[in-house]
């Protein structure tokens, strides 16, 4: 909160925007869930799965890779000049995000970026319990990459898109669009090694000022 780019009453604004977004996003989300419980998806009970533990693990990996790929391209499209100012700009108002910024989106922007989570079980078989667990996980992950804690095990720095990577996305705009991994940023030419891990991050700026 000491950083020059941390805006006045930012947390209050993040909470207000996030609360409104979650409210409006809940309507299309419930509609999709309704289709799922009515049997229009490929969700199944755990005991109906025929692949056992290996099948569960494979579905988790598939879910993460599928959603990471889709979200990368949806997120990148949100930065197109024809769309950005109408939708995604609200989220980028927060250059130094807090965990409350994790859901502070325009409702349409937020739902579009959550759409891959809903699409996956309509395309691929998935256990209901695994789906629920992953849905909780992705919300926790979204909070974690906005939490300002830039520590990440060294071996994972070039693989996992953590808070250190994502704060650079907020600061420098055209980098690190990924959700969990850095794969698509590398393939798409948008990867940026975290400034916070080079002694040039927000905490370092504060130390210099002090």
C-alpha positions as CSV (number, residue, x, y, z in Angstrom):
1,X,0.0,0.0,0.0
2,X,3.1,2.2,0.2
3,X,3.8,2.0,-3.5
4,X,3.2,5.2,-5.5
5,X,1.0,3.3,-8.0
6,X,-1.3,2.0,-5.2
7,X,-4.4,4.2,-5.7
8,X,-6.4,5.9,-3.0
9,X,-9.1,3.6,-1.4
10,X,-8.0,0.8,-3.7
11,X,-9.0,-2.1,-1.6
12,X,-12.5,-0.6,-1.2
13,X,-12.8,-0.2,-5.0
14,X,-11.5,-3.8,-5.6
15,X,-14.1,-5.2,-3.2
16,X,-16.9,-3.1,-4.7
17,X,-16.0,-4.1,-8.3
18,X,-15.5,-7.7,-7.3
19,X,-18.7,-8.0,-5.4
20,X,-20.7,-6.6,-8.4
21,X,-18.9,-8.9,-10.8
22,X,-19.5,-12.0,-8.8
23,X,-23.2,-11.1,-8.4
24,X,-23.8,-10.6,-12.2
25,X,-21.5,-13.5,-13.2
26,X,-23.5,-15.8,-11.0
27,X,-26.5,-15.7,-13.4
28,X,-24.8,-17.2,-16.5
29,X,-22.8,-19.5,-14.2
30,X,-25.9,-20.9,-12.6
31,X,-27.4,-21.4,-16.1
32,X,-24.4,-23.5,-17.1
33,X,-24.5,-25.5,-13.9
34,X,-28.2,-26.2,-14.5
35,X,-27.3,-27.7,-17.9
36,X,-24.7,-29.8,-16.2
37,X,-27.0,-31.2,-13.5
38,X,-29.6,-31.9,-16.2
39,X,-27.2,-34.3,-17.8
40,X,-26.1,-32.3,-20.9
41,X,-22.4,-32.5,-20.0
42,X,-20.0,-35.4,-19.6
43,X,-19.8,-35.1,-15.9
44,X,-20.1,-38.4,-14.1
45,X,-20.0,-39.8,-10.5
46,X,-16.6,-41.1,-9.4
47,X,-17.7,-44.7,-9.4
48,X,-18.8,-44.5,-13.0
49,X,-15.3,-43.7,-14.2
50,X,-13.5,-46.7,-15.7
51,X,-9.9,-45.4,-15.6
52,X,-9.4,-45.3,-11.8
53,X,-6.8,-43.0,-10.3
54,X,-4.9,-42.7,-13.5
55,X,-8.0,-41.4,-15.2
56,X,-8.6,-38.9,-12.5
57,X,-5.1,-37.6,-12.7
58,X,-5.3,-37.4,-16.5
59,X,-8.5,-35.4,-16.3
60,X,-6.9,-33.0,-13.9
61,X,-3.9,-32.5,-16.2
62,X,-6.2,-32.1,-19.2
63,X,-8.4,-29.6,-17.4
64,X,-5.4,-27.4,-16.4
65,X,-3.9,-27.5,-19.9
66,X,-7.2,-26.9,-21.7
67,X,-8.2,-24.0,-19.4
68,X,-4.7,-22.5,-19.4
69,X,-4.7,-22.5,-23.2
70,X,-8.1,-21.0,-23.6
71,X,-7.7,-18.4,-20.9
72,X,-4.4,-17.2,-22.4
73,X,-6.1,-16.4,-25.7
74,X,-9.2,-15.0,-24.2
75,X,-7.1,-12.8,-21.9
76,X,-4.9,-11.7,-24.8
77,X,-8.0,-10.8,-26.8
78,X,-9.2,-8.7,-23.9
79,X,-6.1,-6.6,-24.4
80,X,-7.0,-5.8,-28.0
81,X,-7.6,-2.0,-28.4
82,X,-11.1,-2.6,-29.8
83,X,-12.2,-4.4,-26.6
84,X,-9.9,-3.4,-23.8
85,X,-11.4,-0.1,-22.8
86,X,-14.9,-1.5,-22.6
87,X,-14.1,-4.6,-20.5
88,X,-10.6,-5.4,-19.2
89,X,-9.5,-1.9,-18.4
90,X,-11.5,-2.0,-15.1
91,X,-9.2,-4.8,-13.9
92,X,-6.0,-3.1,-15.0
93,X,-6.9,0.0,-13.0
94,X,-5.1,-1.7,-10.2
95,X,-1.4,-1.6,-11.0
96,X,-0.3,-3.0,-7.7
97,X,-3.1,-5.6,-7.1
98,X,-4.2,-7.0,-3.8
99,X,-6.0,-10.4,-3.4
100,X,-9.3,-8.5,-3.6
101,X,-8.4,-7.5,-7.2
102,X,-8.6,-11.2,-8.2
103,X,-12.3,-11.0,-8.9
104,X,-12.5,-7.3,-9.7
105,X,-13.5,-7.5,-13.3
106,X,-16.2,-6.3,-15.6
107,X,-18.8,-9.1,-15.2
108,X,-18.6,-9.9,-19.0
109,X,-14.8,-10.0,-18.8
110,X,-14.9,-12.2,-15.7
111,X,-17.4,-14.7,-17.1
112,X,-15.6,-15.0,-20.5
113,X,-12.4,-15.8,-18.7
114,X,-14.2,-18.4,-16.6
115,X,-15.9,-19.9,-19.6
116,X,-13.2,-22.6,-20.3
117,X,-13.9,-24.1,-16.9
118,X,-17.5,-24.6,-17.9
119,X,-16.7,-25.8,-21.4
120,X,-14.3,-28.5,-20.4
121,X,-16.9,-31.0,-18.9
122,X,-19.1,-30.5,-22.0
123,X,-16.2,-31.7,-24.2
124,X,-14.4,-34.2,-22.0
125,X,-15.5,-36.7,-19.3
126,X,-14.9,-35.4,-15.8
127,X,-15.8,-36.6,-12.3
128,X,-18.2,-34.3,-10.5
129,X,-16.1,-34.2,-7.3
130,X,-12.9,-33.5,-9.4
131,X,-14.8,-30.7,-11.2
132,X,-16.0,-29.1,-7.9
133,X,-12.5,-29.4,-6.5
134,X,-10.9,-27.8,-9.5
135,X,-13.5,-25.0,-9.5
136,X,-12.5,-24.2,-5.9
137,X,-8.8,-24.5,-6.8
138,X,-8.9,-22.1,-9.7
139,X,-10.6,-19.4,-7.5
140,X,-7.9,-19.8,-4.9
141,X,-5.2,-19.7,-7.6
142,X,-6.7,-16.5,-9.0
143,X,-6.5,-15.0,-5.6
144,X,-2.9,-16.2,-5.1
145,X,-1.5,-14.6,-8.2
146,X,-2.8,-11.2,-7.0
147,X,-1.6,-11.5,-3.4
148,X,1.8,-9.7,-3.7
149,X,3.8,-12.7,-2.4
150,X,6.4,-13.1,-5.1
151,X,8.2,-16.2,-3.7
152,X,8.3,-19.2,-6.0
153,X,10.6,-22.3,-5.9
154,X,13.5,-21.7,-8.2
155,X,12.9,-24.8,-10.3
156,X,9.3,-23.6,-11.1
157,X,10.1,-20.0,-12.0
158,X,10.1,-20.7,-15.8
159,X,7.1,-23.0,-15.7
160,X,4.6,-21.7,-13.2
161,X,2.9,-18.3,-13.7
162,X,2.8,-17.0,-10.1
163,X,2.2,-13.7,-8.4
164,X,5.6,-12.4,-9.4
165,X,4.8,-13.0,-13.1
166,X,1.3,-11.6,-12.8
167,X,2.2,-8.4,-11.1
168,X,4.4,-7.6,-14.2
169,X,1.3,-8.2,-16.3
170,X,-0.5,-5.4,-14.3
171,X,2.5,-3.2,-14.4
172,X,3.7,-3.6,-18.0
173,X,0.4,-4.7,-19.7
174,X,1.6,-6.9,-22.6
175,X,3.3,-9.7,-20.7
176,X,2.4,-12.9,-18.8
177,X,-1.2,-13.5,-19.9
178,X,-1.1,-17.1,-18.7
179,X,-3.2,-18.5,-15.8
180,X,-1.1,-21.3,-14.4
181,X,1.8,-21.9,-16.7
182,X,4.2,-19.8,-18.8
183,X,4.0,-22.2,-21.8
184,X,1.7,-20.1,-23.9
185,X,3.4,-16.8,-23.0
186,X,6.7,-18.4,-24.3
187,X,5.0,-19.6,-27.5
188,X,3.2,-16.3,-28.0
189,X,6.2,-14.1,-27.4
190,X,4.7,-12.5,-24.3
191,X,6.8,-14.0,-21.5
192,X,8.5,-11.6,-19.1
193,X,10.9,-12.9,-16.4
194,X,9.5,-11.5,-13.1
195,X,10.9,-8.1,-12.2
196,X,10.3,-8.9,-8.5
197,X,12.9,-11.8,-8.8
198,X,15.5,-9.5,-10.3
199,X,15.3,-6.9,-7.5
200,X,13.1,-4.6,-9.6
201,X,9.7,-5.4,-8.3
202,X,7.2,-3.3,-6.2
203,X,8.8,-4.2,-2.9
204,X,12.1,-3.1,-4.2
205,X,10.6,0.2,-5.4
206,X,9.3,0.8,-1.9
207,X,12.7,0.0,-0.3
208,X,14.4,2.5,-2.6
209,X,11.8,5.2,-1.7
210,X,12.3,4.6,2.0
